[in-house]
Amino acid sequence: MSFAQKAVVADSIDAEEAFGKKQVPQVPLEQCEHIDTCSIAKFAIVTKDGKQGIYDLEKHENVTEIDFDVADLFRRYVSEEGIEVFYFYVERGIERGTIGVVGENNQTVSVWMDNPEYVAKLDECTTIDSAIAQKCHDVLSEGLKSLDGTYGQVAVLDAQTGRLKAWIALEKDGEDYVEGKLLKQACSPRVLTLVGITPRLADINGSLKDKMDLCGGVYNIGDSISIRDHNWRSGGYGVMTCRQALTHKSNVAMFKILLVNRGDDAFCIWKKITSDEKQTNAMELAAVFNSLYQKNIITFPTLQADSVTEATIDRIKPLGRKYLQEVLIGLNKGDGIQASYAPKKVELAGIYGNYQGKDIENGEHKLAEMSFVGLFPAKKPRYALALFLNRPNEPIHDSKDLANGIVNNLVEWLTKHVQ
C-alpha cells in the first residue's frame, strides 16, 4: 500500500473523534522474538509467535495486542490543538487498516476495511450481467443448502472475450445463506490437475491411443510413497489407453505422464498441483480453464470497467491442446467417468473435483471442497463456468450431487440465456 493510500485511510479518522484507552495485555520485551525500532524512536514494532504489535519504548508498554500480520508507522500528525497523533498501517487476516495513537497517553482509534489483496470488489466492473448474477445467486443458495455447504463461489465468463458476467459468493449464517466476501484465496487449484497434465502427453510424443498399466490403482514411487486412484480399494484399473485413463481421471495415469515429462522433478510438481491450500477463486479458475482450452493467450478480467489483461502462453503445443479438448469432452460422454450426470442437451467440456478434506492433529478435519470448471458448448464455447463450495468433511455427497444440484441447472439456463 502506497503512502498516499495510507494517508487517505488515516484522514478518514475524524480528528475530533474520541480516542479510547483500551486494556491491552502486556508482554515483556524479553518474550518478543523481534523488536524493530520505528523511524520515530518512541515506538517499536514487536513480534511474537509470528504476529506483530505496537510498543511504546518510552512508556515501556504495549500500545496494541500483538495480533497483526503487518504493522508499520507511516505518519506523525499534530492537530491545531497541539495533539500529537502517530498513524500505523496494519493488516490482520483479510483486512487492512490504520491505527491512530495519541502520543501523550497511547489512546487509540482504528479504521478497518477489506484488503484488496485478499478480497475482490465488483463496484467498478461494467460487464456484469444482472440476470446471470441473480440466477447464479439463486442456484448457489439452493445448492449450498442441499449439500450442507458453508461457503461457495460461482463465476461466469464470456468464453470469447474473457469478460466477467457474474461472480457470486455466499456463506452460511445460521440457517440462511447471505452474501459473502469475494475471497481471492478461497479454494484449491487441484481441480485443474488433469488440465495441466494432459497436454504434456504431446510433449513426450505420446498419443491418446497409447496403452498404459494403471497398476490396480496404486503406483509406488519409493520411500513408502504411492499415487492412488479413486477406486484403488476396489482393485483400481488395469491396462487402459491414455484416453480411457484420463477420461476416468486416473491419478496413476497423470503421474506417469508427468514422470516421463519431468523425471525426478515429477513428485514435487505433483504435490504442488494437487495441493489443498486455498490459493485461488472461482473467477480465476474459469479464466485459466478458458484460456488453456481455447488459445495461446490467457485472459483475466481486471474488474475495472470492461478491461482485461492478456499474457501469451507458449507451453502448450497444438497437439497438446487437441488432447486436452478431447479428454475434457470425453469425461462427460460415452464411458467417461462424468457422463452419467452430464447435462443431456449441451455438450460440456469440464471437470469436477471432490476433495474429502484430511485429518488435523487435534482430531478435527479440514473442510471438504467440491468444485467444477468447464466450458459450453464444447465446440464453440459461449460461457466459462467455475464454482466451488466448502462443506463439513463427510462423504455423503459427491460430484453427481454437485452436477444435479448446481452445475446442470446453470449450464442449461445459460445455454438459453440471450445476452
Phi, psi and omega in degrees: 000130182287164178300320181298318179295319178297321181295322178299316178296317180298320182291345178283349175278118182296125181298335181271353183294141182288121174281145182245146175262111184258153175288118183243126177302133182264128180241117180303144182302327182293345177270354181272147182279325180221145176228107183251109180293135181283173179298331170259112195294352177298329186245157172221153171261119182255148182236133176214129180054037176081000180249158184240156177208171182259133183231137177266111183287335180281317181270353180056054179211152174285126178278324178229167170293158178267078185219017179265151172280327179218140173214138185202126175285130182227353184201141171244135184225138176238121182284171179299334179276001179085012179279125181267125181234135177250132183252133179241135171272133183223153173229140176212117182062232181264012180245156172227159182192184178233135175245124175263132182239122177286123186299327186290320188225005179063022170293149186229157169216146184224153174232129183238151176207166177297139177276118182297347175290335184243341184232126180271152175233143181252011185303325185256004179276122185259005184258002181293131175264114187298325180292318178295317180299318180294319178296317178299318179300312184294315182291319179296320179299313180293321180295318178298321179296312185289333182257007178059045180279158178252332180201143178205158175226150170220138179226142177233129177242149168290117187292340181270323182258342183079005183278148185280129178256331178197146173208111187237142172229134176229149178222156182283134177224095186070238178263356183250171175240127185238167179301129179252171176286144177279080182291131181281335179241076191241347181212167179274159177269008190297337178297340181269006182305309180298323181295323181282333186265323185307315180298340181292343177300323178290328181294333181257018179060033177268172180225153176294344179274345179298150179256149176216153179270121182267009166060031180065021176091000180226119179243111182277129182247008177102163180055037179061025178251135179220152174259131186236143173276164183299334184250026185297329181294333181260016176107350175062201179255157175259237178273130180220161168287161178300322179299312180297316183297317182286325177282358170251011176054047180284118175296323179299316179297314181297317181293322179297320177297315180296323181296316178293323183286320188239359174060230185297341180277354189301314186292321178297319178294319180300314180299323182291314186281344176255016181297146176265005179292142181279102187241349189215195185207175185296320181296316180293320178302314181296318182293316180295313181300313181302316183290314182296326183287325192253325195205179180263016178235129177262128187242128178237134171294138178273345185071011175250111183053232180247020186280153175226160172251148181229143176219142183282137174252121179242010184276332186265123176285155177306320179293323177297320178292323177298316177299316181300314180298316181296320181290316182292330173284318182296334176302330191250016178210168179058233180262017177300149188294340180256003188297326186293339179238020175285153177299144188280330188252002183227130175281121188250138169246104185191171184216144177258151172233145181214088182268127187274001183080175179213160181293144172250157189305328183277009177094351177276178180232150168289152179297140173289160183224124175250140184210162175209144171214135182190176179232154175197151345300152190297323185281321177229080188301135177253323180229147167250130184234133174221142177205157173208159171213146176263145180209163177303151185283087176217144188272019185292320185257148178225190184299328178300321179293322178294321179296310183287331183275330185225303193299306184297324177301312181291317182300313182292323179291315181295327179298328180268346185287130178258123181285000000 
